[in-house]
């Protein structure tokens, strides 16, 4: 394609560019850091140092809550709005609380025994889930996490699935 559009010489130059996964990942990371540094520098040099930050929550394709942060400011007389970063909410909460796990597991119909891992992970992350549901205003889930009898049944079910997994070796 490059040869057709730009010629043989450009094809050779593009073929010489290293494109391993680590190289691409490093370059993307370097570009993202550079852009973020430029935006922060623009904010610092904005008129009177005034800016605002907007926080928004969205759900990605894996149904994980994502925190998005935007900055609004005036630079050189021009109003600008820039995307600063996106961070997984529950994962960050787990890191901040020094939790053993930083994500929940989901089972599929194909591997039904993975439900034991799911119930065990929910039990282990119950405090983090409680805080997360409180912040998110998910009262229907919060009611289950606050119900001591339900938590005992969850632990019992996790133990049963663990034993079934051992038998299924």
FENUR-V197348 format. One record per backbone hydrogen bond with DSSP energy under -0.5 kcal/mol. CO is the residue of the C=O (numbers start at 1). NH is the residue of the N-H. If there is no record, write none. Layout:
co:CO nh:NH
co:CO nh:NH
This chain:
co:1 nh:5
co:2 nh:6
co:2 nh:7
co:3 nh:7
co:7 nh:11
co:8 nh:12
co:9 nh:13
co:10 nh:14
co:11 nh:15
co:12 nh:16
co:14 nh:17
co:20 nh:24
co:21 nh:25
co:22 nh:26
co:23 nh:27
co:24 nh:28
co:25 nh:29
co:26 nh:30
co:27 nh:31
co:28 nh:32
co:29 nh:33
co:30 nh:34
co:31 nh:35
co:32 nh:36
co:33 nh:37
co:34 nh:38
co:35 nh:39
co:36 nh:40
co:37 nh:41
co:38 nh:42
co:39 nh:43
co:40 nh:44
co:41 nh:45
co:43 nh:46
co:46 nh:49
co:47 nh:50
co:50 nh:74
co:52 nh:72
co:54 nh:70
co:56 nh:68
co:58 nh:66
co:60 nh:63
co:64 nh:60
co:65 nh:89
co:66 nh:58
co:66 nh:68
co:67 nh:87
co:68 nh:56
co:69 nh:84
co:69 nh:85
co:70 nh:54
co:71 nh:82
co:72 nh:52
co:73 nh:75
co:73 nh:80
co:74 nh:47
co:75 nh:78
co:78 nh:75
co:80 nh:73
co:82 nh:71
co:85 nh:69
co:87 nh:67
co:88 nh:92
co:89 nh:93
co:90 nh:94
co:91 nh:95
co:92 nh:96
co:93 nh:97
co:94 nh:99
co:95 nh:98
co:110 nh:112
co:111 nh:108
co:111 nh:114
co:112 nh:115
co:113 nh:116
co:113 nh:117
co:114 nh:118
co:115 nh:119
co:116 nh:120
co:117 nh:121
co:118 nh:122
co:119 nh:123
co:120 nh:124
co:121 nh:125
co:123 nh:126
co:125 nh:129
co:126 nh:130
co:127 nh:131
co:128 nh:132
co:129 nh:133
co:130 nh:134
co:131 nh:135
co:132 nh:136
co:133 nh:137
co:133 nh:138
co:134 nh:137
co:137 nh:139
co:138 nh:141
co:138 nh:142
co:139 nh:143
co:140 nh:144
co:141 nh:145
co:142 nh:146
co:143 nh:147
co:144 nh:147
co:146 nh:148
co:147 nh:151
co:148 nh:152
co:149 nh:153
co:150 nh:154
co:151 nh:155
co:152 nh:156
co:153 nh:157
co:154 nh:158
co:155 nh:159
co:156 nh:160
co:157 nh:161
co:158 nh:162
co:159 nh:163
co:160 nh:164
co:161 nh:165
co:162 nh:166
co:163 nh:167
co:164 nh:168
co:166 nh:169
